[in-house]
Amino acid sequence: FALLRVGLVDSLARALTTTIAIFLKDRAEQVHVRSGLTAAHAGALLTRNLDLFIGVDEMVEIAGLERIELMREPYILLLPPGVAAPKTPIELQTLFRRYPLSRYSARSKTGIEIERHLRRLNIDAPEGLSFDTPFGVTEMVARGSAIALSTPLCFGEAGYSSTEVVPAPLPGPSLIRTLTLVARRQELARLPRELATVCRTGLEHNVLPELITAMPWLKGQLST
């Protein structure tokens, strides 16, 4: 290939950027890896400004695309140190009387899914600040200024330890996030599937063990 352009959702930037670049450097003369919001990558794929992307939107309504699931992960809570983890949605609502929600931007698929989940549980989360990146969301929790709904990969991307920001299970019904590789069908031959395999291996060997060490209760809940 003369040029390969890959979009990567922000929450996988630390986890997979180098893995993707090393895999593709011998398969293309030029490789561009762009991190950012899935919505922007989906639009760029449709306008042929990207060749494939890895994100949280399978674009099921669009024909002619190849979709390869990489990983599933549960949503979790992020709490300031010293704050007791709520065990039920009612306790979570009570906690929101003390802390605002550090939100993912409504431009992001993750942000949209979190808001829908809270509405399903009839939980009213006070407005705080919203961010495009996992670091921004997690930073507010680390400062003791908010709590957040996030995911293990987003927590890892933000770069905080489990003593600086305390991860906890999300009370009530589970909410799952799926990471998918999406490419235009039959344009890149076997490359999308080969890249998906490399990414899964990188996650299994380099990322998931660290997440499970920080959050032992996640064992069995993270799958590639």
Residue pairs with C-beta under 8 A, 6 or more apart in sequence:
1 27
1 28
1 29
1 188
1 191
2 28
2 29
2 30
3 28
3 29
3 30
3 31
3 32
4 24
4 27
4 28
4 30
4 31
4 32
4 51
4 191
5 32
5 34
5 44
5 49
5 50
5 51
6 20
6 24
6 31
6 32
6 33
6 34
6 50
6 51
6 52
6 53
6 54
7 34
7 35
7 36
7 38
7 40
7 41
7 44
7 45
7 50
7 52
7 53
7 54
7 55
8 16
8 17
8 20
8 33
8 34
8 35
8 36
8 41
8 53
8 54
8 55
9 35
9 36
9 37
9 38
9 41
9 53
9 54
9 55
9 56
9 179
10 35
10 36
10 37
10 132
10 133
10 134
10 157
11 110
11 134
11 151
11 153
11 154
11 157
12 35
12 54
12 153
12 157
12 179
13 35
13 157
14 156
14 157
14 159
15 153
15 156
15 157
15 202
15 203
15 206
15 207
16 54
16 199
16 202
16 203
17 33
17 35
19 198
19 199
19 202
19 206
20 33
20 195
20 198
20 199
21 31
21 33
23 194
23 195
23 198
24 31
24 195
25 31
27 191
34 41
34 44
34 50
36 132
37 105
37 107
37 108
37 109
37 132
38 53
38 55
38 56
38 57
38 108
38 109
39 57
39 107
39 108
39 109
41 50
41 53
41 55
42 53
42 55
42 57
42 59
42 182
44 50
44 53
45 51
45 52
45 53
45 59
45 65
45 182
45 183
45 184
46 62
51 183
51 184
51 187
51 188
52 181
52 182
52 183
52 184
52 188
52 192
52 195
53 181
53 182
53 183
54 70
54 179
54 180
54 181
54 182
54 199
55 109
55 179
55 180
55 182
56 109
56 110
56 113
56 177
56 178
56 179
56 180
57 109
57 180
57 182
58 67
58 178
58 180
58 182
59 65
59 67
59 182
60 67
64 184
64 185
65 182
65 183
65 184
65 185
66 182
66 183
66 184
66 185
66 186
66 192
67 180
67 181
67 182
68 180
68 181
68 182
68 192
68 193
68 196
69 178
69 179
69 180
69 181
70 179
70 180
70 181
70 196
70 199
70 200
70 203
70 224
71 153
71 178
71 179
71 200
71 203
71 222
71 223
71 224
72 176
72 177
72 178
72 179
72 222
72 223
73 151
73 152
73 153
73 176
73 177
73 179
73 221
73 222
74 151
74 152
74 169
74 170
74 174
74 175
74 176
74 177
74 218
74 221
74 222
75 113
75 114
75 117
75 149
75 150
75 151
75 170
75 174
75 175
75 176
75 177
76 149
76 150
76 151
76 152
76 155
76 167
76 168
76 169
76 170
76 215
76 218
77 85
77 86
77 92
77 147
77 148
77 149
77 150
77 167
77 168
77 169
77 170
77 171
78 102
78 137
78 138
78 141
78 147
78 148
78 149
78 150
78 155
78 165
78 166
78 167
78 168
79 85
79 141
79 147
79 165
79 166
79 167
79 168
80 99
80 141
80 142
80 143
80 144
80 145
80 147
80 165
80 166
81 144
81 163
81 164
81 165
81 166
83 95
83 99
83 147
83 166
85 166
85 168
85 169
85 171
86 92
86 94
86 95
86 168
86 171
87 171
88 171
88 172
89 121
89 122
89 123
89 171
89 172
91 171
92 121
92 123
92 171
92 172
93 123
93 124
95 147
96 123
96 124
96 125
96 126
96 147
99 126
99 145
99 146
99 147
100 125
100 126
100 127
100 128
100 129
100 145
100 146
100 147
101 125
101 126
101 127
101 128
101 146
101 147
101 148
101 149
102 128
102 129
102 130
102 131
102 136
102 137
102 138
102 140
102 141
102 145
102 146
102 147
102 148
103 111
103 114
103 115
103 125
103 127
103 128
103 129
103 130
103 131
103 137
103 148
104 110
104 111
104 114
104 130
104 131
104 132
104 137
104 150
105 111
105 130
105 131
105 132
106 112
106 115
106 130
107 132
108 132
110 151
110 154
110 177
111 130
113 175
113 177
114 149
114 175
117 149
117 173
117 175
118 124
118 125
118 149
120 173
121 172
121 173
128 140
128 145
128 146
129 136
129 140
129 146
131 137
131 140
133 157
134 150
134 154
134 155
134 157
134 158
135 157
135 158
135 159
137 148
137 150
137 154
137 158
138 148
138 150
138 154
138 155
138 158
138 160
138 165
139 158
140 146
140 148
141 147
141 148
141 165
142 160
142 164
142 165
149 170
150 167
151 177
152 167
152 211
152 215
152 218
152 222
153 179
153 207
153 211
155 165
155 167
155 211
155 214
155 215
156 207
156 210
156 211
158 165
161 214
162 214
162 215
167 214
167 215
169 217
181 192
181 195
181 196
181 199
183 192
200 224
203 224
204 224
208 222
208 224
211 218
211 222
212 218
212 219
212 222
